Amino acid sequence: MTEQYLQAIRQRVCARCIDTDGKGNCMLHYNEYCAVEEFLPEIIRSIQKVTSDKVEDYVVELRNFVCTECRHQTENGTCIVRNNLDCGLDRYFPLIIEAVEEVDAARRSA
């Protein structure tokens, strides 16, 4: 089920990601991980819980449902990776929302 979402995200996000080789191939080091792939099911569910024209509404759900599970976020809700603008999930979240909603719309019309 998540494969369609992953493909849509790879087309929309990975091709633009600064952590790729320009062809969509991830270049993260062995000790790093892509939060998008790590938390994909949770990301999809958090996006599907929101219906809004405001990205901020989706971000609230992301922070409450996904970021709380990330090893980089502290108990008080701060995240050094996000604060340093190094979180790919945070950086590309609007594009991820578009990709997930595009797949959902295609499924509804099929």
The first five atom37 places (N, CA, C, CB, O) and aatype in JSON, in Angstrom:
{
  "aatype": [12, 16, 6, 5, 18, 10, 5, 0, 9, 1, 5, 1, 19, 4, 0, 1, 4, 9, 3, 16, 3, 7, 11, 7, 2, 4, 12, 10, 8, 18, 2, 6, 18, 4, 0, 19, 6, 6, 13, 10, 14, 6, 9, 9, 1, 15, 9, 5, 11, 19, 16, 15, 3, 11, 19, 6, 3, 18, 19, 19, 6, 10, 1, 2, 13, 19, 4, 16, 6, 4, 1, 8, 5, 16, 6, 2, 7, 16, 4, 9, 19, 1, 2, 2, 10, 3, 4, 7, 10, 3, 1, 18, 13, 14, 10, 9, 9, 6, 0, 19, 6, 6, 19, 3, 0, 0, 1, 1, 15, 0],
  "atom_mask": [
    [1, 1, 1, 1, 1],
    [1, 1, 1, 1, 1],
    [1, 1, 1, 1, 1],
    [1, 1, 1, 1, 1],
    [1, 1, 1, 1, 1],
    [1, 1, 1, 1, 1],
    [1, 1, 1, 1, 1],
    [1, 1, 1, 1, 1],
    [1, 1, 1, 1, 1],
    [1, 1, 1, 1, 1],
    [1, 1, 1, 1, 1],
    [1, 1, 1, 1, 1],
    [1, 1, 1, 1, 1],
    [1, 1, 1, 1, 1],
    [1, 1, 1, 1, 1],
    [1, 1, 1, 1, 1],
    [1, 1, 1, 1, 1],
    [1, 1, 1, 1, 1],
    [1, 1, 1, 1, 1],
    [1, 1, 1, 1, 1],
    [1, 1, 1, 1, 1],
    [1, 1, 1, 0, 1],
    [1, 1, 1, 1, 1],
    [1, 1, 1, 0, 1],
    [1, 1, 1, 1, 1],
    [1, 1, 1, 1, 1],
    [1, 1, 1, 1, 1],
    [1, 1, 1, 1, 1],
    [1, 1, 1, 1, 1],
    [1, 1, 1, 1, 1],
    [1, 1, 1, 1, 1],
    [1, 1, 1, 1, 1],
    [1, 1, 1, 1, 1],
    [1, 1, 1, 1, 1],
    [1, 1, 1, 1, 1],
    [1, 1, 1, 1, 1],
    [1, 1, 1, 1, 1],
    [1, 1, 1, 1, 1],
    [1, 1, 1, 1, 1],
    [1, 1, 1, 1, 1],
    [1, 1, 1, 1, 1],
    [1, 1, 1, 1, 1],
    [1, 1, 1, 1, 1],
    [1, 1, 1, 1, 1],
    [1, 1, 1, 1, 1],
    [1, 1, 1, 1, 1],
    [1, 1, 1, 1, 1],
    [1, 1, 1, 1, 1],
    [1, 1, 1, 1, 1],
    [1, 1, 1, 1, 1],
    [1, 1, 1, 1, 1],
    [1, 1, 1, 1, 1],
    [1, 1, 1, 1, 1],
    [1, 1, 1, 1, 1],
    [1, 1, 1, 1, 1],
    [1, 1, 1, 1, 1],
    [1, 1, 1, 1, 1],
    [1, 1, 1, 1, 1],
    [1, 1, 1, 1, 1],
    [1, 1, 1, 1, 1],
    [1, 1, 1, 1, 1],
    [1, 1, 1, 1, 1],
    [1, 1, 1, 1, 1],
    [1, 1, 1, 1, 1],
    [1, 1, 1, 1, 1],
    [1, 1, 1, 1, 1],
    [1, 1, 1, 1, 1],
    [1, 1, 1, 1, 1],
    [1, 1, 1, 1, 1],
    [1, 1, 1, 1, 1],
    [1, 1, 1, 1, 1],
    [1, 1, 1, 1, 1],
    [1, 1, 1, 1, 1],
    [1, 1, 1, 1, 1],
    [1, 1, 1, 1, 1],
    [1, 1, 1, 1, 1],
    [1, 1, 1, 0, 1],
    [1, 1, 1, 1, 1],
    [1, 1, 1, 1, 1],
    [1, 1, 1, 1, 1],
    [1, 1, 1, 1, 1],
    [1, 1, 1, 1, 1],
    [1, 1, 1, 1, 1],
    [1, 1, 1, 1, 1],
    [1, 1, 1, 1, 1],
    [1, 1, 1, 1, 1],
    [1, 1, 1, 1, 1],
    [1, 1, 1, 0, 1],
    [1, 1, 1, 1, 1],
    [1, 1, 1, 1, 1],
    [1, 1, 1, 1, 1],
    [1, 1, 1, 1, 1],
    [1, 1, 1, 1, 1],
    [1, 1, 1, 1, 1],
    [1, 1, 1, 1, 1],
    [1, 1, 1, 1, 1],
    [1, 1, 1, 1, 1],
    [1, 1, 1, 1, 1],
    [1, 1, 1, 1, 1],
    [1, 1, 1, 1, 1],
    [1, 1, 1, 1, 1],
    [1, 1, 1, 1, 1],
    [1, 1, 1, 1, 1],
    [1, 1, 1, 1, 1],
    [1, 1, 1, 1, 1],
    [1, 1, 1, 1, 1],
    [1, 1, 1, 1, 1],
    [1, 1, 1, 1, 1],
    [1, 1, 1, 1, 1],
    [1, 1, 1, 1, 1]
  ],
  "atom_positions": [
    [[0.81, -1.19, 0.0], [0.0, 0.0, 0.0], [0.86, 1.27, 0.0], [-0.93, -0.01, 1.2], [0.57, 2.22, -0.72]],
    [[1.9, 1.27, 0.79], [2.73, 2.47, 0.87], [3.61, 2.66, -0.36], [3.59, 2.42, 2.11], [4.19, 3.73, -0.54]],
    [[3.71, 1.65, -1.19], [4.59, 1.73, -2.37], [4.16, 2.86, -3.31], [4.6, 0.4, -3.12], [5.01, 3.57, -3.84]],
    [[2.86, 3.02, -3.52], [2.38, 4.11, -4.38], [2.77, 5.47, -3.82], [0.85, 4.02, -4.55], [3.18, 6.37, -4.55]],
    [[2.64, 5.61, -2.52], [3.01, 6.87, -1.87], [4.51, 7.11, -1.99], [2.59, 6.86, -0.39], [4.94, 8.23, -2.28]],
    [[5.29, 6.07, -1.76], [6.74, 6.21, -1.85], [7.16, 6.61, -3.25], [7.43, 4.9, -1.44], [8.04, 7.46, -3.41]],
    [[6.56, 6.01, -4.25], [6.9, 6.37, -5.64], [6.53, 7.83, -5.93], [6.16, 5.43, -6.63], [7.31, 8.55, -6.57]],
    [[5.37, 8.25, -5.48], [4.95, 9.64, -5.7], [5.89, 10.61, -4.99], [3.51, 9.86, -5.22], [6.24, 11.66, -5.54]],
    [[6.3, 10.26, -3.78], [7.22, 11.11, -3.03], [8.58, 11.14, -3.7], [7.34, 10.62, -1.58], [9.2, 12.2, -3.8]],
    [[9.05, 10.0, -4.15], [10.34, 9.97, -4.83], [10.33, 10.85, -6.08], [10.72, 8.53, -5.21], [11.31, 11.54, -6.36]],
    [[9.25, 10.83, -6.83], [9.17, 11.66, -8.04], [9.1, 13.15, -7.69], [7.94, 11.26, -8.86], [9.73, 13.97, -8.35]],
    [[8.34, 13.48, -6.67], [8.1, 14.88, -6.34], [9.18, 15.46, -5.43], [6.75, 15.03, -5.68], [9.52, 16.64, -5.55]],
    [[9.73, 14.65, -4.53], [10.65, 15.15, -3.5], [12.09, 14.74, -3.74], [10.21, 14.67, -2.14], [12.98, 15.59, -3.78]],
    [[12.33, 13.46, -3.89], [13.71, 12.96, -3.96], [14.47, 13.57, -5.13], [13.71, 11.45, -4.08], [15.68, 13.79, -5.04]],
    [[13.79, 13.84, -6.2], [14.44, 14.46, -7.36], [14.96, 15.86, -7.03], [13.48, 14.53, -8.54], [15.87, 16.36, -7.7]],
    [[14.4, 16.5, -6.01], [14.79, 17.86, -5.62], [15.63, 17.91, -4.35], [13.56, 18.72, -5.44], [16.17, 18.96, -4.0]],
    [[15.73, 16.8, -3.67], [16.37, 16.76, -2.36], [17.86, 17.08, -2.46], [16.17, 15.38, -1.71], [18.53, 16.64, -3.39]],
    [[18.36, 17.85, -1.5], [19.78, 18.22, -1.51], [20.67, 17.05, -1.08], [20.02, 19.41, -0.59], [21.89, 17.11, -1.2]],
    [[20.05, 15.98, -0.57], [20.81, 14.81, -0.14], [20.83, 13.71, -1.21], [20.22, 14.26, 1.15], [21.08, 12.55, -0.9]],
    [[20.58, 14.08, -2.46], [20.66, 13.11, -3.55], [21.74, 13.52, -4.53], [19.3, 12.97, -4.26], [22.33, 14.59, -4.44]],
    [[21.97, 12.63, -5.47], [23.0, 12.88, -6.48], [22.48, 13.65, -7.69], [23.58, 11.58, -6.94], [23.17, 13.74, -8.7]],
    [[21.29, 14.2, -7.59], [20.69, 14.93, -8.7], [19.84, 14.05, -9.59], [0.0, 0.0, 0.0], [19.13, 14.54, -10.47]],
    [[19.9, 12.74, -9.36], [19.1, 11.79, -10.12], [18.09, 11.08, -9.22], [20.01, 10.76, -10.8], [17.41, 10.15, -9.64]],
    [[18.0, 11.56, -7.98], [17.06, 10.96, -7.04], [17.64, 9.85, -6.19], [0.0, 0.0, 0.0], [16.92, 9.26, -5.39]],
    [[18.92, 9.55, -6.35], [19.56, 8.5, -5.55], [20.08, 9.11, -4.25], [20.71, 7.82, -6.34], [20.86, 10.06, -4.26]],
    [[19.65, 8.55, -3.14], [20.0, 9.08, -1.83], [21.5, 8.97, -1.57], [19.21, 8.36, -0.73], [22.11, 7.93, -1.83]],
    [[22.06, 10.04, -1.05], [23.49, 10.08, -0.76], [23.76, 10.26, 0.74], [24.15, 11.21, -1.54], [24.86, 10.66, 1.13]],
    [[22.78, 9.95, 1.58], [23.0, 10.05, 3.01], [24.05, 9.03, 3.43], [21.68, 9.82, 3.78], [24.14, 7.95, 2.85]],
    [[24.84, 9.38, 4.41], [25.88, 8.49, 4.92], [25.26, 7.32, 5.67], [26.85, 9.26, 5.82], [24.09, 7.38, 6.04]],
    [[26.03, 6.29, 5.89], [25.53, 5.07, 6.52], [24.93, 5.3, 7.91], [26.64, 4.08, 6.63], [24.04, 4.55, 8.31]],
    [[25.39, 6.3, 8.63], [24.87, 6.55, 9.98], [23.71, 7.54, 9.99], [25.98, 7.07, 10.87], [23.22, 7.89, 11.06]],
    [[23.26, 7.98, 8.83], [22.12, 8.87, 8.71], [20.95, 8.09, 8.13], [22.46, 10.11, 7.84], [21.12, 7.02, 7.55]],
    [[19.78, 8.64, 8.29], [18.61, 8.0, 7.7], [17.65, 9.05, 7.18], [17.91, 7.08, 8.71], [17.65, 10.19, 7.64]],
    [[16.85, 8.65, 6.24], [15.85, 9.53, 5.67], [14.57, 9.39, 6.5], [15.59, 9.21, 4.16], [13.96, 8.32, 6.53]],
    [[14.18, 10.46, 7.15], [12.97, 10.42, 7.99], [11.72, 10.12, 7.16], [12.8, 11.75, 8.73], [10.76, 9.55, 7.68]],
    [[11.74, 10.51, 5.9], [10.58, 10.24, 5.05], [10.36, 8.74, 4.91], [10.75, 10.9, 3.67], [9.25, 8.25, 5.07]],
    [[11.42, 8.02, 4.6], [11.28, 6.57, 4.46], [11.11, 5.89, 5.81], [12.48, 5.99, 3.73], [10.37, 4.91, 5.92]],
    [[11.78, 6.37, 6.82], [11.71, 5.78, 8.16], [10.29, 5.84, 8.72], [12.67, 6.51, 9.11], [9.84, 4.89, 9.36]],
    [[9.6, 6.94, 8.49], [8.28, 7.15, 9.1], [7.16, 7.23, 8.07], [8.29, 8.41, 9.92], [6.11, 7.83, 8.35]],
    [[7.34, 6.67, 6.9], [6.36, 6.83, 5.83], [4.93, 6.47, 6.23], [6.77, 5.98, 4.66], [4.03, 7.28, 5.98]],
    [[4.66, 5.33, 6.84], [3.26, 5.04, 7.21], [2.67, 6.09, 8.17], [3.16, 3.66, 7.86], [1.51, 6.47, 8.04]],
    [[3.49, 6.54, 9.12], [3.03, 7.55, 10.07], [2.8, 8.9, 9.38], [4.04, 7.7, 11.21], [1.85, 9.62, 9.71]],
    [[3.66, 9.23, 8.44], [3.52, 10.48, 7.68], [2.22, 10.45, 6.88], [4.72, 10.7, 6.73], [1.46, 11.42, 6.89]],
    [[1.97, 9.35, 6.21], [0.75, 9.22, 5.41], [-0.48, 9.39, 6.3], [0.7, 7.85, 4.69], [-1.39, 10.16, 5.97]],
    [[-0.51, 8.68, 7.42], [-1.67, 8.78, 8.32], [-1.83, 10.19, 8.86], [-1.52, 7.8, 9.49], [-2.95, 10.68, 8.98]],
    [[-0.73, 10.85, 9.2], [-0.85, 12.21, 9.75], [-1.41, 13.17, 8.71], [0.51, 12.72, 10.25], [-2.2, 14.05, 9.05]],
    [[-1.01, 13.01, 7.46], [-1.53, 13.87, 6.39], [-3.01, 13.59, 6.15], [-0.72, 13.67, 5.1], [-3.8, 14.51, 5.95]],
    [[-3.37, 12.32, 6.16], [-4.76, 11.94, 5.88], [-5.72, 12.37, 6.98], [-4.85, 10.45, 5.69], [-6.93, 12.41, 6.76]],
    [[-5.21, 12.69, 8.15], [-6.06, 13.13, 9.26], [-6.46, 14.6, 9.13], [-5.35, 12.91, 10.58], [-7.34, 15.06, 9.86]],
    [[-5.83, 15.33, 8.21], [-6.04, 16.77, 8.1], [-6.7, 17.1, 6.76], [-4.7, 17.53, 8.24], [-6.36, 16.53, 5.73]],
    [[-7.63, 18.02, 6.81], [-8.21, 18.61, 5.6], [-8.13, 20.12, 5.8], [-9.7, 18.13, 5.35], [-8.88, 20.7, 6.58]],
    [[-7.2, 20.75, 5.08], [-6.98, 22.18, 5.28], [-6.23, 22.76, 4.1], [-6.22, 22.43, 6.58], [-5.54, 22.05, 3.37]],
    [[-6.37, 24.06, 3.92], [-5.59, 24.78, 2.93], [-4.3, 25.32, 3.53], [-6.41, 25.91, 2.32], [-3.47, 25.89, 2.83]],
    [[-4.14, 25.15, 4.84], [-2.99, 25.69, 5.55], [-1.98, 24.59, 5.87], [-3.44, 26.4, 6.84], [-2.31, 23.61, 6.53]],
    [[-0.76, 24.76, 5.42], [0.31, 23.81, 5.71], [0.52, 23.7, 7.22], [1.62, 24.23, 5.01], [0.84, 22.62, 7.72]],
    [[0.33, 24.8, 7.92], [0.54, 24.81, 9.37], [-0.33, 23.77, 10.08], [0.24, 26.19, 9.91], [0.11, 23.19, 11.07]],
    [[-1.54, 23.54, 9.59], [-2.41, 22.54, 10.19], [-1.83, 21.14, 10.04], [-3.81, 22.6, 9.56], [-1.93, 20.31, 10.94]],
    [[-1.23, 20.89, 8.9], [-0.57, 19.6, 8.67], [0.69, 19.47, 9.53], [-0.21, 19.45, 7.17], [0.99, 18.38, 10.03]],
    [[1.4, 20.56, 9.71], [2.64, 20.55, 10.5], [2.32, 20.22, 11.96], [3.36, 21.91, 10.41], [3.07, 19.49, 12.6]],
    [[1.22, 20.74, 12.48], [0.83, 20.43, 13.86], [0.66, 18.92, 14.01], [-0.48, 21.17, 14.24], [1.14, 18.33, 14.98]],
    [[-0.03, 18.31, 13.08], [-0.25, 16.87, 13.13], [1.08, 16.12, 12.96], [-1.25, 16.43, 12.03], [1.31, 15.11, 13.64]],
    [[1.93, 16.59, 12.09], [3.26, 15.98, 11.9], [4.04, 16.0, 13.2], [4.04, 16.73, 10.79], [4.59, 14.98, 13.61]],
    [[4.09, 17.15, 13.85], [4.84, 17.28, 15.11], [4.28, 16.35, 16.19], [4.8, 18.73, 15.61], [5.05, 15.73, 16.93]],
    [[2.96, 16.25, 16.27], [2.33, 15.44, 17.31], [2.38, 13.94, 17.03], [0.9, 15.86, 17.48], [2.42, 13.14, 17.97]],
    [[2.38, 13.56, 15.79], [2.22, 12.15, 15.45], [3.51, 11.51, 14.94], [1.14, 12.0, 14.41], [3.72, 10.31, 15.14]],
    [[4.37, 12.27, 14.28], [5.58, 11.71, 13.67], [6.83, 12.17, 14.42], [5.67, 12.12, 12.2], [7.65, 11.34, 14.82]],
    [[6.99, 13.45, 14.59], [8.21, 13.97, 15.21], [8.42, 13.43, 16.62], [8.17, 15.49, 15.25], [9.55, 13.27, 17.07]],
    [[7.33, 13.16, 17.33], [7.46, 12.62, 18.68], [8.11, 11.24, 18.69], [6.1, 12.55, 19.34], [8.62, 10.81, 19.72]],
    [[8.08, 10.55, 17.57], [8.69, 9.22, 17.46], [10.13, 9.27, 16.98], [7.88, 8.36, 16.52], [10.84, 8.27, 17.05]],
    [[10.57, 10.41, 16.5], [11.91, 10.55, 15.93], [12.96, 10.62, 17.03], [11.99, 11.8, 15.05], [12.75, 11.26, 18.06]],
    [[14.06, 9.96, 16.82], [15.13, 9.92, 17.83], [15.82, 11.27, 18.01], [16.17, 8.88, 17.44], [16.53, 11.46, 18.99]],
    [[15.62, 12.2, 17.09], [16.27, 13.5, 17.18], [15.49, 14.51, 18.02], [16.49, 14.05, 15.81], [16.05, 15.51, 18.47]],
    [[14.21, 14.26, 18.22], [13.41, 15.2, 19.0], [13.57, 14.9, 20.49], [11.92, 15.14, 18.58], [13.5, 13.74, 20.91]],
    [[13.77, 15.93, 21.26], [13.91, 15.77, 22.71], [12.54, 15.71, 23.37], [14.75, 16.91, 23.3], [11.52, 15.94, 22.73]],
    [[12.53, 15.41, 24.65], [11.28, 15.32, 25.4], [10.53, 16.65, 25.44], [11.56, 14.86, 26.81], [9.3, 16.66, 25.54]],
    [[11.25, 17.75, 25.36], [10.57, 19.06, 25.41], [10.13, 19.53, 24.01], [11.5, 20.11, 26.04], [9.65, 20.66, 23.87]],
    [[10.29, 18.68, 22.99], [9.78, 19.0, 21.65], [10.76, 19.7, 20.74], [0.0, 0.0, 0.0], [10.42, 20.01, 19.6]],
    [[11.97, 19.95, 21.21], [12.96, 20.58, 20.34], [13.67, 19.51, 19.51], [13.98, 21.4, 21.16], [13.74, 18.35, 19.9]],
    [[14.19, 19.93, 18.4], [14.89, 19.01, 17.5], [16.07, 19.74, 16.88], [13.94, 18.44, 16.4], [15.88, 20.71, 16.14]],
    [[17.26, 19.3, 17.18], [18.45, 19.96, 16.65], [18.54, 19.81, 15.14], [19.71, 19.39, 17.31], [19.0, 20.72, 14.45]],
    [[18.1, 18.69, 14.62], [18.15, 18.47, 13.17], [17.2, 19.43, 12.47], [17.77, 17.0, 12.83], [17.57, 20.07, 11.48]],
    [[16.0, 19.54, 12.98], [15.02, 20.48, 12.42], [15.48, 21.92, 12.6], [13.64, 20.27, 13.08], [15.36, 22.73, 11.68]],
    [[16.0, 22.24, 13.77], [16.47, 23.6, 14.04], [17.64, 24.0, 13.14], [16.87, 23.73, 15.49], [17.79, 25.18, 12.82]],
    [[18.45, 23.04, 12.74], [19.58, 23.3, 11.84], [19.19, 23.21, 10.37], [20.71, 22.32, 12.12], [20.04, 23.27, 9.48]],
    [[17.89, 23.07, 10.12], [17.35, 22.95, 8.75], [17.9, 21.74, 8.02], [17.66, 24.21, 7.94], [18.06, 21.77, 6.8]],
    [[18.19, 20.66, 8.76], [18.73, 19.44, 8.18], [17.72, 18.3, 8.11], [19.91, 19.0, 8.96], [18.08, 17.19, 7.71]],
    [[16.48, 18.55, 8.47], [15.46, 17.5, 8.43], [14.78, 17.53, 7.06], [14.41, 17.69, 9.58], [14.06, 18.47, 6.73]],
    [[15.02, 16.48, 6.28], [14.4, 16.4, 4.95], [12.89, 16.35, 5.02], [0.0, 0.0, 0.0], [12.2, 16.9, 4.16]],
    [[12.37, 15.68, 6.04], [10.92, 15.62, 6.21], [10.35, 17.02, 6.41], [10.55, 14.71, 7.4], [9.35, 17.38, 5.79]],
    [[10.96, 17.78, 7.27], [10.5, 19.13, 7.54], [10.7, 20.04, 6.32], [11.24, 19.71, 8.76], [9.82, 20.83, 5.97]],
    [[11.84, 19.91, 5.69], [12.2, 20.75, 4.55], [11.25, 20.55, 3.37], [13.64, 20.45, 4.11], [10.86, 21.51, 2.7]],
    [[10.87, 19.31, 3.12], [10.06, 19.0, 1.94], [8.61, 18.64, 2.26], [10.7, 17.87, 1.18], [7.9, 18.09, 1.42]],
    [[8.18, 18.94, 3.47], [6.85, 18.52, 3.88], [5.73, 19.02, 2.97], [6.59, 19.0, 5.26], [4.82, 18.24, 2.68]],
    [[5.74, 20.26, 2.49], [4.66, 20.67, 1.57], [4.6, 19.8, 0.31], [4.86, 22.13, 1.17], [3.51, 19.49, -0.18]],
    [[5.75, 19.4, -0.22], [5.76, 18.53, -1.4], [5.28, 17.13, -1.05], [7.18, 18.46, -1.99], [4.65, 16.46, -1.87]],
    [[5.58, 16.69, 0.15], [5.13, 15.37, 0.61], [3.62, 15.37, 0.76], [5.81, 14.98, 1.95], [2.96, 14.4, 0.38]],
    [[3.08, 16.44, 1.3], [1.62, 16.56, 1.4], [0.99, 16.45, 0.01], [1.22, 17.91, 2.08], [0.03, 15.7, -0.17]],
    [[1.52, 17.18, -0.94], [0.99, 17.13, -2.31], [1.05, 15.72, -2.88], [1.78, 18.09, -3.22], [0.09, 15.27, -3.51]],
    [[2.15, 15.03, -2.67], [2.3, 13.67, -3.21], [1.28, 12.72, -2.59], [3.72, 13.15, -2.97], [0.65, 11.93, -3.3]],
    [[1.11, 12.77, -1.28], [0.16, 11.89, -0.6], [-1.26, 12.2, -1.05], [0.28, 12.03, 0.94], [-2.03, 11.28, -1.33]],
    [[-1.61, 13.46, -1.11], [-2.96, 13.83, -1.52], [-3.21, 13.49, -2.99], [-3.2, 15.31, -1.28], [-4.35, 13.19, -3.36]],
    [[-2.19, 13.54, -3.81], [-2.31, 13.16, -5.22], [-2.63, 11.66, -5.33], [-1.01, 13.49, -5.99], [-3.51, 11.28, -6.11]],
    [[-1.94, 10.83, -4.58], [-2.21, 9.39, -4.59], [-3.62, 9.12, -4.07], [-1.16, 8.63, -3.73], [-4.35, 8.32, -4.65]],
    [[-4.0, 9.78, -2.98], [-5.35, 9.58, -2.43], [-6.43, 9.97, -3.44], [-5.53, 10.39, -1.15], [-7.44, 9.28, -3.57]],
    [[-6.22, 11.08, -4.14], [-7.21, 11.52, -5.14], [-7.3, 10.52, -6.28], [-6.84, 12.92, -5.68], [-8.39, 10.24, -6.77]],
    [[-6.18, 9.99, -6.71], [-6.18, 9.0, -7.79], [-6.9, 7.73, -7.35], [-4.74, 8.68, -8.22], [-7.61, 7.1, -8.14]],
    [[-6.71, 7.35, -6.12], [-7.4, 6.15, -5.59], [-8.91, 6.36, -5.51], [-6.86, 5.79, -4.2], [-9.68, 5.45, -5.79]],
    [[-9.31, 7.56, -5.12], [-10.76, 7.84, -5.03], [-11.42, 7.85, -6.4], [-11.01, 9.19, -4.34], [-12.57, 7.43, -6.54]],
    [[-10.71, 8.3, -7.4], [-11.31, 8.4, -8.73], [-11.2, 7.11, -9.53], [-10.68, 9.51, -9.5], [-11.78, 7.0, -10.6]],
    [[-10.46, 6.15, -9.03], [-10.28, 4.87, -9.75], [-11.46, 3.95, -9.58], [-9.03, 4.16, -9.27], [-11.47, 2.84, -10.11]]
  ]
}
